[in-house]
Amino acid sequence: MFDMMKMMGKMKEVQAKIKEAQENLVHIKVTGESGGGMVKATVNGKKEVINIDIDQDLVKPEDKEMMQDLVVAAVNKALQEVEVLAKEELKKSTEGMLPNIPGLDLGGLV
């Protein structure tokens, strides 16, 4: 028979695990590079840019537009990579706790 109290307890446990996993996303760090490593952008699992490193050779007024393009490219690359890692971390944190429901996507929790 269906035990509603047991299910509610399990849901609270799942919610706690998801919250913990979301809080731990700040510890995931990914660096994206562009321009052969001349521009590096580091983001965390919460999709926050935490560092930009620009090679000193690029810091010239006449290269401003190229440098801006390289920064955008590096940030976008880092964000793409960290999204994959964050989803994996969230999935790992809730493994075995949620039933395998087709179409259930926890990606929106990242």
Solvent accessible surface area in square Angstrom, and as a share of the most:
residue,aa,sasa,rsa
1,M,240,1.07
2,F,139,0.58
3,D,76,0.40
4,M,108,0.48
5,M,155,0.69
6,K,150,0.63
7,M,81,0.36
8,M,95,0.42
9,G,42,0.41
10,K,89,0.38
11,M,83,0.37
12,K,138,0.58
13,E,87,0.39
14,V,3,0.02
15,Q,114,0.51
16,A,60,0.46
17,K,79,0.34
18,I,24,0.12
19,K,124,0.53
20,E,94,0.42
21,A,2,0.01
22,Q,54,0.24
23,E,92,0.41
24,N,59,0.30
25,L,4,0.02
26,V,59,0.34
27,H,132,0.59
28,I,29,0.15
29,K,124,0.53
30,V,12,0.07
31,T,63,0.37
32,G,0,0.00
33,E,79,0.35
34,S,16,0.10
35,G,34,0.33
36,G,89,0.85
37,G,21,0.20
38,M,66,0.30
39,V,0,0.00
40,K,70,0.30
41,A,0,0.00
42,T,21,0.12
43,V,0,0.00
44,N,3,0.02
45,G,0,0.00
46,K,92,0.39
47,K,86,0.36
48,E,86,0.39
49,V,73,0.42
50,I,77,0.39
51,N,80,0.41
52,I,66,0.34
53,D,70,0.36
54,I,56,0.28
55,D,59,0.30
56,Q,154,0.69
57,D,93,0.48
58,L,4,0.02
59,V,94,0.54
60,K,93,0.39
61,P,124,0.78
62,E,136,0.61
63,D,36,0.19
64,K,119,0.50
65,E,132,0.59
66,M,94,0.42
67,M,34,0.15
68,Q,92,0.41
69,D,89,0.46
70,L,30,0.15
71,V,33,0.19
72,V,88,0.51
73,A,47,0.36
74,A,0,0.00
75,V,25,0.14
76,N,74,0.38
77,K,95,0.40
78,A,0,0.00
79,L,50,0.25
80,Q,123,0.55
81,E,72,0.32
82,V,0,0.00
83,E,62,0.28
84,V,86,0.50
85,L,74,0.37
86,A,0,0.00
87,K,82,0.35
88,E,98,0.44
89,E,46,0.21
90,L,2,0.01
91,K,145,0.61
92,K,130,0.55
93,S,33,0.21
94,T,6,0.04
95,E,132,0.59
96,G,75,0.72
97,M,25,0.11
98,L,45,0.22
99,P,89,0.56
100,N,152,0.78
101,I,89,0.45
102,P,127,0.80
103,G,83,0.80
104,L,88,0.44
105,D,111,0.58
106,L,43,0.21
107,G,16,0.15
108,G,78,0.75
109,L,66,0.33
110,V,40,0.23
